[in-house]
């Protein structure tokens, strides 16, 4: 049975049909590789567990690549704005 994390589920829900098919196919192939969104996923978990904002900011600033920090922080802000916080989820 294939299981998805909350972040992957949200990502797949926001895709169009073709994107959904290709993303699910990619998950089924499971070729591994670098997890670009690791800090985003950890920050979302921390946010849902009620961790303070400075802890979440530290998580989002852990990647060494600037582009990774920028995209993960932006994704976090977008998801937080679209789906709310711990009190409104």
N, CA, C and O atoms as a MOPAC input file, in Angstrom:
PM7 MOZYME 1SCF
protein

 N      0.83900 1    -1.17200 1     0.00000 1
 C      0.00000 1     0.00000 1     0.00000 1
 C      0.88800 1     1.24100 1     0.00000 1
 O      1.86400 1     1.32000 1     0.74500 1
 N      0.54500 1     2.17900 1    -0.82100 1
 C      1.30700 1     3.41400 1    -0.93800 1
 C      0.73600 1     4.44500 1     0.03000 1
 O     -0.47000 1     4.69500 1     0.03000 1
 N      1.59200 1     5.04200 1     0.85200 1
 C      1.14900 1     6.08900 1     1.76800 1
 C      1.88800 1     7.37500 1     1.44100 1
 O      3.02400 1     7.34900 1     0.96900 1
 N      1.23300 1     8.49400 1     1.69600 1
 C      1.80500 1     9.81300 1     1.45000 1
 C      1.82500 1    10.60000 1     2.74500 1
 O      0.98000 1    10.40700 1     3.61900 1
 N      2.79700 1    11.48500 1     2.85700 1
 C      2.80500 1    12.41800 1     3.98000 1
 C      1.77000 1    13.50600 1     3.70200 1
 O      1.27100 1    13.62100 1     2.58300 1
 N      1.45600 1    14.28700 1     4.70000 1
 C      0.50500 1    15.38200 1     4.53700 1
 C      0.98700 1    16.35900 1     3.47400 1
 O      0.19900 1    16.82500 1     2.65000 1
 N      2.27200 1    16.66600 1     3.49100 1
 C      2.82400 1    17.61600 1     2.52000 1
 C      2.67900 1    17.10000 1     1.08800 1
 O      2.33800 1    17.85900 1     0.18100 1
 N      2.94000 1    15.80400 1     0.89000 1
 C      2.82300 1    15.22000 1    -0.44100 1
 C      1.37300 1    15.21200 1    -0.88300 1
 O      1.07700 1    15.49800 1    -2.04300 1
 N      0.46500 1    14.88900 1     0.02500 1
 C     -0.95700 1    14.87900 1    -0.29800 1
 C     -1.41500 1    16.26700 1    -0.74000 1
 O     -2.11300 1    16.39700 1    -1.74600 1
 N     -1.03100 1    17.29700 1    -0.00300 1
 C     -1.40200 1    18.67000 1    -0.36000 1
 C     -0.81100 1    19.03300 1    -1.71200 1
 O     -1.48800 1    19.63200 1    -2.54800 1
 N      0.44500 1    18.67400 1    -1.92900 1
 C      1.10900 1    18.96300 1    -3.19400 1
 C      0.37000 1    18.29800 1    -4.35400 1
 O      0.14500 1    18.92900 1    -5.38700 1
 N     -0.01200 1    17.02700 1    -4.19100 1
 C     -0.70600 1    16.29600 1    -5.24900 1
 C     -2.09200 1    16.88000 1    -5.48300 1
 O     -2.53900 1    16.96200 1    -6.62700 1
 N     -2.77400 1    17.28500 1    -4.42800 1
 C     -4.11200 1    17.87000 1    -4.57500 1
 C     -4.08900 1    19.17400 1    -5.37000 1
 O     -5.05000 1    19.49600 1    -6.07000 1
 N     -3.00700 1    19.91300 1    -5.26300 1
 C     -2.91500 1    21.19800 1    -5.94700 1
 C     -2.49400 1    21.07100 1    -7.41200 1
 O     -2.54100 1    22.05400 1    -8.15100 1
 N     -2.08600 1    19.87600 1    -7.83800 1
 C     -1.65700 1    19.66500 1    -9.22300 1
 C     -2.84600 1    19.41400 1   -10.13700 1
 O     -3.92400 1    19.02900 1    -9.68500 1
 N     -2.62900 1    19.64100 1   -11.44200 1
 C     -3.65000 1    19.26000 1   -12.41400 1
 C     -3.59300 1    17.74600 1   -12.63000 1
 O     -2.72200 1    17.07700 1   -12.07400 1
 N     -4.49800 1    17.20900 1   -13.42000 1
 C     -4.60300 1    15.75400 1   -13.58300 1
 C     -3.31100 1    15.12700 1   -14.09400 1
 O     -2.86000 1    14.11000 1   -13.56700 1
 N     -2.71900 1    15.72800 1   -15.11300 1
 C     -1.46100 1    15.19700 1   -15.65000 1
 C     -0.34600 1    15.22800 1   -14.62900 1
 O      0.45000 1    14.29400 1   -14.52900 1
 N     -0.29500 1    16.31800 1   -13.86800 1
 C      0.70500 1    16.42500 1   -12.81200 1
 C      0.50400 1    15.40400 1   -11.71900 1
 O      1.46700 1    14.85100 1   -11.18800 1
 N     -0.75500 1    15.15200 1   -11.38200 1
 C     -1.05300 1    14.13000 1   -10.36600 1
 C     -0.57100 1    12.76100 1   -10.81100 1
 O      0.06700 1    12.03200 1   -10.05100 1
 N     -0.88300 1    12.42700 1   -12.04900 1
 C     -0.48600 1    11.12100 1   -12.58000 1
 C      1.02200 1    10.96300 1   -12.54700 1
 O      1.52800 1     9.93600 1   -12.09400 1
 N      1.75200 1    11.97600 1   -13.02400 1
 C      3.21100 1    11.86700 1   -13.05800 1
 C      3.80400 1    11.83700 1   -11.64300 1
 O      4.77800 1    11.12200 1   -11.40400 1
 N      3.23600 1    12.59700 1   -10.70900 1
 C      3.74200 1    12.60600 1    -9.33300 1
 C      3.50500 1    11.26000 1    -8.65600 1
 O      4.39000 1    10.74200 1    -7.97500 1
 N      2.32300 1    10.69700 1    -8.83900 1
 C      2.03200 1     9.38700 1    -8.24000 1
 C      2.91600 1     8.31800 1    -8.87700 1
 O      3.40100 1     7.42000 1    -8.19000 1
 N      3.12600 1     8.41500 1   -10.19600 1
 C      4.01000 1     7.45600 1   -10.87000 1
 C      5.43400 1     7.57100 1   -10.32600 1
 O      6.11100 1     6.56400 1   -10.12400 1
 N      5.87700 1     8.79100 1   -10.09500 1
 C      7.21600 1     8.99900 1    -9.54000 1
 C      7.31700 1     8.38200 1    -8.14600 1
 O      8.33400 1     7.78000 1    -7.80300 1
 N      6.25600 1     8.53400 1    -7.34000 1
 C      6.25400 1     7.93700 1    -5.99900 1
 C      6.26200 1     6.41400 1    -6.07100 1
 O      6.89100 1     5.75300 1    -5.24500 1
 N      5.56700 1     5.86200 1    -7.05500 1
 C      5.54000 1     4.40900 1    -7.20600 1
 C      6.90600 1     3.86700 1    -7.62100 1
 O      7.30000 1     2.78000 1    -7.19700 1
 N      7.63000 1     4.62600 1    -8.45400 1
 C      8.95800 1     4.19300 1    -8.89600 1
 C      9.96400 1     4.23600 1    -7.75600 1
 O     10.83500 1     3.37300 1    -7.65800 1
 N      9.84300 1     5.24000 1    -6.89400 1
 C     10.67900 1     5.37300 1    -5.69600 1
 C     12.17000 1     5.19800 1    -6.00500 1
 O     12.83700 1     4.32100 1    -5.45600 1
 N     12.66500 1     6.04400 1    -6.88600 1
 C     14.06600 1     5.96000 1    -7.27200 1
 C     15.00700 1     6.62500 1    -6.27100 1
 O     16.22600 1     6.56200 1    -6.43200 1
 N     14.45400 1     7.25900 1    -5.24300 1
 C     15.29000 1     7.91000 1    -4.23700 1
 C     15.76200 1     9.26400 1    -4.71800 1
 O     15.12400 1     9.87600 1    -5.57400 1
 N     16.86600 1     9.73600 1    -4.18200 1
 C     17.40500 1    11.02300 1    -4.57800 1
 C     17.41000 1    12.00500 1    -3.42900 1
 O     17.06900 1    11.66200 1    -2.29700 1
 N     17.80000 1    13.22200 1    -3.73000 1
 C     17.89900 1    14.26500 1    -2.72900 1
 C     16.51800 1    14.80500 1    -2.39400 1
 O     15.73000 1    15.07500 1    -3.30100 1
 N     16.20800 1    14.96800 1    -1.12100 1
 C     14.91900 1    15.48300 1    -0.67600 1
 C     15.01600 1    16.99200 1    -0.50200 1
 O     15.39600 1    17.48000 1     0.56200 1
 N     14.67100 1    17.72600 1    -1.55300 1
 C     14.75000 1    19.17900 1    -1.57100 1
 C     13.84300 1    19.80000 1    -0.51200 1
 O     14.18600 1    20.83300 1     0.06500 1
 N     12.69500 1    19.18800 1    -0.25000 1
 C     11.70200 1    19.75900 1     0.64900 1
 C     11.76500 1    19.20300 1     2.07400 1
 O     10.78400 1    19.30100 1     2.81100 1
 N     12.87700 1    18.63600 1     2.46600 1
 C     13.01300 1    18.06400 1     3.80500 1
 C     12.79800 1    19.11600 1     4.88600 1
 O     12.06500 1    18.87000 1     5.84400 1
 N     13.41700 1    20.27600 1     4.75100 1
 C     13.26000 1    21.30100 1     5.78600 1
 C     11.82300 1    21.84200 1     5.81100 1
 O     11.31800 1    22.20200 1     6.87500 1
 N     11.17100 1    21.89900 1     4.65800 1
 C      9.77100 1    22.31300 1     4.59800 1
 C      8.89100 1    21.32200 1     5.36700 1
 O      8.02500 1    21.72600 1     6.14400 1
 N      9.11500 1    20.04800 1     5.14900 1
 C      8.32500 1    19.01700 1     5.83200 1
 C      8.54700 1    19.05800 1     7.34200 1
 O      7.59600 1    18.94700 1     8.11600 1
 N      9.78800 1    19.21700 1     7.75400 1
 C     10.07600 1    19.29600 1     9.19400 1
 C      9.45700 1    20.54400 1     9.80900 1
 O      8.96600 1    20.50300 1    10.93800 1
 N      9.47800 1    21.66300 1     9.06500 1
 C      8.88900 1    22.90400 1     9.56300 1
 C      7.36800 1    22.77600 1     9.68100 1
 O      6.78100 1    23.28000 1    10.63800 1
 N      6.72900 1    22.11000 1     8.72500 1
 C      5.28000 1    21.90600 1     8.80100 1
 C      4.92200 1    21.03800 1    10.00500 1
 O      3.96700 1    21.33300 1    10.72400 1
 N      5.67800 1    19.98100 1    10.22000 1
 C      5.42400 1    19.12300 1    11.38600 1
 C      5.58500 1    19.90600 1    12.68500 1
 O      4.77400 1    19.78300 1    13.60300 1
 N      6.64200 1    20.71400 1    12.74700 1
 C      6.88900 1    21.51300 1    13.95100 1
 C      5.77000 1    22.52900 1    14.16100 1
 O      5.33900 1    22.75400 1    15.29200 1
 N      5.30600 1    23.13400 1    13.09100 1
 C      4.22400 1    24.10800 1    13.18200 1
 C      2.94200 1    23.45100 1    13.67200 1
 O      2.24700 1    23.99800 1    14.52800 1
 N      2.62900 1    22.27900 1    13.13000 1
 C      1.41300 1    21.57200 1    13.54100 1
 C      1.50300 1    21.05400 1    14.96900 1
 O      0.48200 1    20.84400 1    15.62500 1
 N      2.72300 1    20.85000 1    15.44700 1
 C      2.91300 1    20.41600 1    16.82900 1
 C      2.98700 1    21.58400 1    17.79900 1
 O      3.19500 1    21.38800 1    18.99700 1
 N      2.81700 1    22.81100 1    17.28400 1
 C      2.76800 1    23.98000 1    18.15100 1
 C      4.11400 1    24.55400 1    18.55200 1
 O      4.20400 1    25.26900 1    19.55000 1
 N      5.15000 1    24.25900 1    17.80500 1
 C      6.48100 1    24.80000 1    18.13000 1
 C      6.49900 1    26.30800 1    17.86500 1
 O      5.76100 1    26.79200 1    17.00700 1
 N      7.33900 1    27.05200 1    18.59400 1
 C      7.40600 1    28.50900 1    18.40200 1
 C      7.99400 1    28.87500 1    17.03200 1
 O      8.70700 1    28.08900 1    16.40800 1
 N      7.67100 1    30.08400 1    16.59200 1
 C      8.09800 1    30.55900 1    15.26800 1
 C      9.61500 1    30.57100 1    15.10600 1
 O     10.11300 1    30.27300 1    14.02100 1
 N     10.36200 1    30.91000 1    16.15800 1
 C     11.82200 1    30.95300 1    16.02100 1
 C     12.39400 1    29.55500 1    15.76900 1
 O     13.39100 1    29.41600 1    15.06100 1
 N     11.77700 1    28.52400 1    16.33900 1
 C     12.20400 1    27.14300 1    16.08500 1
 C     11.92500 1    26.77200 1    14.62500 1
 O     12.75300 1    26.13100 1    13.97700 1
 N     10.77000 1    27.17000 1    14.11400 1
 C     10.40700 1    26.89200 1    12.72400 1
 C     11.35000 1    27.63800 1    11.78600 1
 O     11.78800 1    27.08000 1    10.77900 1
 N     11.66600 1    28.88600 1    12.10100 1
 C     12.61100 1    29.65200 1    11.27600 1
 C     13.98500 1    28.99500 1    11.25500 1
 O     14.64400 1    28.96900 1    10.21500 1
 N     14.42000 1    28.46500 1    12.39300 1
 C     15.70700 1    27.75500 1    12.43300 1
 C     15.68900 1    26.53400 1    11.52400 1
 O     16.66900 1    26.25800 1    10.83200 1
 N     14.58300 1    25.80400 1    11.52200 1
 C     14.46300 1    24.62900 1    10.64800 1
 C     14.53700 1    25.04600 1     9.19000 1
 O     15.24300 1    24.42500 1     8.39600 1
 N     13.80100 1    26.10800 1     8.83500 1
 C     13.77500 1    26.55800 1     7.43600 1
 C     15.11600 1    27.14100 1     6.98300 1
 O     15.38800 1    27.20200 1     5.78400 1
 N     15.94500 1    27.56600 1     7.91800 1
 C     17.25100 1    28.12700 1     7.57500 1
 C     18.38600 1    27.11000 1     7.63500 1
 O     19.54300 1    27.48300 1     7.44100 1
 N     18.09200 1    25.83700 1     7.89700 1
 C     19.15400 1    24.83400 1     7.99600 1
 C     19.80100 1    24.43200 1     6.67500 1
 O     20.99300 1    24.12600 1     6.67800 1
 N     19.08600 1    24.41200 1     5.53300 1
 C     19.77000 1    23.99500 1     4.29600 1
 C     20.92600 1    24.93300 1     3.94500 1
 O     20.86600 1    26.13700 1     4.19400 1
 N     21.96300 1    24.36200 1     3.37200 1
 C     23.12900 1    25.17100 1     3.02800 1
 C     22.93800 1    25.94000 1     1.71900 1
 O     23.61700 1    26.94000 1     1.48600 1
 N     22.03500 1    25.49200 1     0.87900 1
 C     21.80200 1    26.16700 1    -0.40600 1
 C     20.75600 1    27.25900 1    -0.24100 1
 O     19.67700 1    27.02700 1     0.30400 1
 N     21.09300 1    28.45500 1    -0.72100 1
 C     20.19400 1    29.60300 1    -0.61900 1
 C     18.86700 1    29.34600 1    -1.33800 1
 O     17.80800 1    29.70000 1    -0.82000 1
 N     18.91300 1    28.74000 1    -2.51500 1
 C     17.69300 1    28.49000 1    -3.28200 1
 C     16.76100 1    27.54100 1    -2.52400 1
 O     15.54000 1    27.69600 1    -2.57300 1
 N     17.32600 1    26.57800 1    -1.83800 1
 C     16.52100 1    25.64500 1    -1.05400 1
 C     15.86200 1    26.35600 1     0.13100 1
 O     14.68400 1    26.13700 1     0.41400 1
 N     16.62200 1    27.20300 1     0.81900 1
 C     16.04900 1    27.97300 1     1.92700 1
 C     14.92600 1    28.87300 1     1.43700 1
 O     13.87200 1    28.95500 1     2.06900 1
 N     15.14400 1    29.54500 1     0.31800 1
 C     14.16500 1    30.47700 1    -0.22500 1
 C     12.86800 1    29.76600 1    -0.62700 1
 O     11.77800 1    30.20200 1    -0.25800 1
 N     12.99000 1    28.68100 1    -1.37800 1
 C     11.79600 1    27.97200 1    -1.85900 1
 C     11.03400 1    27.29900 1    -0.72100 1
 O      9.80400 1    27.31700 1    -0.71000 1
 N     11.74300 1    26.70800 1     0.23000 1
 C     11.07000 1    26.05200 1     1.34500 1
 C     10.36900 1    27.06500 1     2.24700 1
 O      9.27100 1    26.79600 1     2.73600 1
 N     10.98100 1    28.21700 1     2.47200 1
 C     10.34100 1    29.25900 1     3.27700 1
 C      9.10300 1    29.79600 1     2.57100 1
 O      8.07200 1    30.02900 1     3.20200 1
 N      9.20900 1    29.99200 1     1.26700 1
 C      8.06500 1    30.47800 1     0.49400 1
 C      6.93700 1    29.45000 1     0.50600 1
 O      5.77300 1    29.80900 1     0.68400 1
 N      7.27200 1    28.17500 1     0.31800 1
 C      6.25800 1    27.11600 1     0.33900 1
 C      5.59000 1    27.05200 1     1.70000 1
 O      4.37600 1    26.86600 1     1.78700 1
 N      6.36100 1    27.20000 1     2.75500 1
 C      5.79700 1    27.17200 1     4.10800 1
 C      4.80400 1    28.31100 1     4.29900 1
 O      3.71100 1    28.09500 1     4.82100 1
 N      5.17000 1    29.51700 1     3.88400 1
 C      4.28400 1    30.66900 1     4.02300 1
 C      3.00200 1    30.47800 1     3.21600 1
 O      1.91800 1    30.82400 1     3.68700 1
 N      3.11600 1    29.93300 1     2.01100 1
 C      1.94200 1    29.73200 1     1.16100 1
 C      1.00000 1    28.70100 1     1.77700 1
 O     -0.20700 1    28.93000 1     1.85100 1
 N      1.54100 1    27.57700 1     2.21500 1
 C      0.69600 1    26.53300 1     2.82100 1
 C      0.07000 1    27.04600 1     4.11200 1
 O     -1.10800 1    26.80100 1     4.37300 1
 N      0.84500 1    27.74800 1     4.90800 1
 C      0.33000 1    28.30100 1     6.16800 1
 C     -0.79200 1    29.30200 1     5.88300 1
 O     -1.80100 1    29.31800 1     6.58800 1
 N     -0.62100 1    30.13200 1     4.85600 1
 C     -1.65500 1    31.09500 1     4.49500 1
 C     -2.89400 1    30.44400 1     3.91500 1
 O     -4.01200 1    30.89200 1     4.16800 1
 N     -2.70300 1    29.39500 1     3.14200 1
 C     -3.84400 1    28.75000 1     2.47600 1
 C     -4.61500 1    27.82600 1     3.40300 1
 O     -5.84600 1    27.79900 1     3.36400 1
 N     -3.90700 1    27.06600 1     4.23900 1
 C     -4.56400 1    26.06600 1     5.05700 1
 C     -4.65300 1    26.43700 1     6.52300 1
 O     -5.22400 1    25.68400 1     7.31100 1
 N     -4.10600 1    27.57000 1     6.90600 1
 C     -4.26000 1    28.03900 1     8.27400 1
 C     -3.17600 1    27.55500 1     9.21500 1
 O     -2.10800 1    27.10800 1     8.79600 1
 N     -3.47800 1    27.65600 1    10.48500 1
 C     -2.53600 1    27.25600 1    11.51400 1
 C     -3.16400 1    26.16900 1    12.37100 1
 O     -4.22500 1    25.64700 1    12.02800 1
 N     -2.54100 1    25.83100 1    13.45300 1
 C     -2.98600 1    24.72200 1    14.30900 1
 C     -4.40100 1    24.95300 1    14.82700 1
 O     -5.13800 1    23.98800 1    15.03000 1
 N     -4.80000 1    26.19400 1    15.04600 1
 C     -6.13400 1    26.47900 1    15.57600 1
 C     -7.21800 1    26.39700 1    14.51900 1
 O     -8.38300 1    26.16500 1    14.84200 1
 N     -6.84800 1    26.58700 1    13.25400 1
 C     -7.86800 1    26.61500 1    12.20100 1
 C     -7.83800 1    25.38600 1    11.28700 1
 O     -8.66600 1    25.28100 1    10.38200 1
 N     -6.91000 1    24.46400 1    11.50200 1
 C     -6.85200 1    23.27500 1    10.64800 1
 C     -7.91000 1    22.28700 1    11.10300 1
 O     -8.03900 1    21.21000 1    10.52100 1

